């Protein structure tokens, strides 16, 4: 499921969360929620006991909970129990806590914010701009990144019109486009940049983002004209859109003598940027 990871704060306490684009809902770490509500010194143990008790009671909320990988305290991605907003409202009833009511208000506010972003994308863009600025990205790069999100959304809207299935089929078509323009599929591209769970696009240079946008925008326009009816036809169009951007990449490389597809990650880009600032200060 395509996801957007996030850390939410409730009274200065961190709650790990994931936004599922496919399901259009938030998932929250149950252990983090339990820690906030119970104020237990061992939220993991508290949740294990509560989960066992609720299962014995036949509680369907616990039965329907599932695990997703989130960043743990050691910085690694580890599987943890998660719940959506509706499930959490039910679980809260099982934890006696003075924080229960304010937490419900907080939870409703998080859900409302996301609905606002869906209805008015500019709100979401403003929040993303703020997030990227805090991470140290330049405004020029952020503008490219936000534009790439808009272009991607137009493409997925077109795929939806063509009855392409969210999830695996989206991923396969994205692989086709990416390989046609860059020479790598998404997995290989991430390996080239030595990425694991990090977002590939958040680790692209300006030029890589521009060519990604060209590939996806071209695919969208071809699809609108050709109106593919099958997944195979969509695959052919994805390859065509990516190939046009790939030819542009080759032309740029021929003129500059440099590879466009870079092994540089966002971490390196930001480190180089900050190093440059430090050099200017010292001089």
C-alpha angles and dihedrals in degrees: 000000000000105000141187112209121214145165115227123196125220111183089335093309118122122239116187114221142175128205113213111210090192095054096027094225141109123248118201132198106255092205090057091049091048089050091054096046102037096034085212119167087225109038091171092060091042091053093046091055094043092048091051092049093048091049091053088052089053093245107178092201091068092043091055095047115107138185131257131178115259134168109275128207090271091056094251126121108253133174113257135172112262136186135194123235095270093050092048093053087057094045092050089065089064095055115072104217140143086225093062099093098042088045091055089053090049092049092050089049092054091052091046092051091055093048088051090053092051092050093042111028091187089072090056091047091052091052091047091049089054092048094050092046090054089053089055102252118150119252090241092056092044092053090053091047093050091048089051089055090053092049091048091051091053089052095049090047088055091048089051089054088053092052094248108162118243115241117023098022092048088050093049093050091046088052090051093051094044094049092047094055103031105026090239132088115227095268093049091045091054090048089051088057092041092242127152118172094354121110112264094213092050086060099049126109119239091262093049090052092049093052091046088054092047091051094048096041090050091049089052093051094047090048092051090054099040097038097207116214102194137045090246090056090049089051091054091051092047089055091048093051092047093046092056090055089043091057089051089051091052091049091051091048091049091054098041100034089225133109114250096202102077133197087214114118128204089257090059093043091054092044091052090047093051091044089055091051091050091051091053091050094049092049 
